[in-house]
Amino acid sequence: MQSPHAAPARIRLMGDSFLYTSPGIVSRACRHAVSLIFSAGHEPVEVQWHEGCTRSRSLIVGPFVSRVLNALEVPFVLLDLEPSHPNFRHFALAPASASVQALDLPEARPLHQLALDFRDGALAGRALDARLRHSLQVLADAWFDPGPIDQRVTDMMRSIDSRACTSLEALAQAQSLSLSLTQASRLFSAQVGIPSRAYAVAAKVRAASRYMGSGRSLTEVALAAGFADSAHFAKVWLRSYGAPPSRYFPAQRTAVDAWGLRSH
């Protein structure tokens, strides 16, 4: 549910992440991504989840946390990091005390200011991308060092990204991996922070998001992204974002940053 006084929301797609700003919303979702949420007003944003309620002007939510974002009258900016993002592991693998936490580190302040500048339209294009990469890396380095990723896991991720329907069985049997199914599954989850099956679904959602603002029908988007049909696509999208895909495809209720339509 969006604020009755809401102006159109805006999103910038960056392939392995996106920035989304809205004048206010109440949303129920369970994302495969790491989400960083920043209040763009004087009031904090509030996230309800199974362990209670967390309120802060800057929040971080881990992957697969069923949550309700309460910000109906609070303008906010959401930064979503897909599992393929180079900083995803810094947050998803951190030994956190809770799945929803306040971002109270000094290193988070530049990222919060970037969110405000994005919301106000003061930062866009390549300047936005460059500043986002730098600010996010500073926070990630202060948050947790996941260590280098196993090359075999990198190979599995690349195979899934190129063919989102690739099964773990097929990946495990690849000559370059020489792993059993159990070994491949455990290695992937331990190194990435989510199971390979969830990563494959995330890859499809990421592929679908590239068609925002394209004018394509839901069926066209679903098939192009690798979903079996539009019904399956709608179910996964609703669970991930708390709103049906019809809000984004093909109806353009969300302004898409033209720069964000190119791949990085």
Phi, psi and omega in degrees: 000129183259155179303136181295342179259018189286138167274166180304137175288166181221144181224146173237117180270135181228030176079290181255011179194168172207153172251133181227130177236141181216146178286355178153140183196155166242122189221134174253127184206164173218100190263150173276353185263170166269129183245131173247124186241128183236130173289136176253015177232198181274339181268152177285160170271156184233131177239121175264135178212182192295340180262002178138220184223132179240128181235132178191164175280347175218125182229153171233133182239127180286171180291147176060038172258115176289118186218160173241120177271115178258100180212045185299322180247018183240110175297140184213167175231132179247129174247117180254129177252114179291159178302340178276352182290139182299339179261000181302316184294331178302324184263320184289330183261356182295140178285071186283151176279342179207154180281343174234122185223155172283139176271084185257014177281145175301331181291348179275344185297317178299326179289323177295319179295322176300318180299318179295319179295323177295316181297323181277357181076016182272355183216129182204175174061212184294330178295320176297313182300314183295316181292324178296314180302315183293311183296321180291322179295321178300314179293317181299318180296326180281337186281305184190144176255107182281353183079172181292148179274143179296132182302326180296325177290319176302318178297319179295318180298317180296321179295318179293319180298325181278332178216091187299344180271000181300127182278155177296327178302315180294322179293317182296327183275357179299140184300328183286343183261314180054051180237151170284167180300317180296317179297315181297318181296313181294319181295316181298310182298319182291327184271329184261321181109351175219158178294158181297325179296317178294323178297321180295319177295319178300322179296323178291317179298319179297319178296320180295322184297336180295343182264008177298132180080004183276342182086000179288152179287165179300321179296317179297317179295315181301312182291321180294330182273351177102007176280154181294322180198176183291332180295316178294318178301314182297321181296314180293318181296317180298317178295323184284320189244354177074011179211147180292153180296342179297342176289338184242332182229128345273353179300133186256068177278348178244123179287128181259125178297121183302325178299327185287350181282347178273153180277150178251000000 
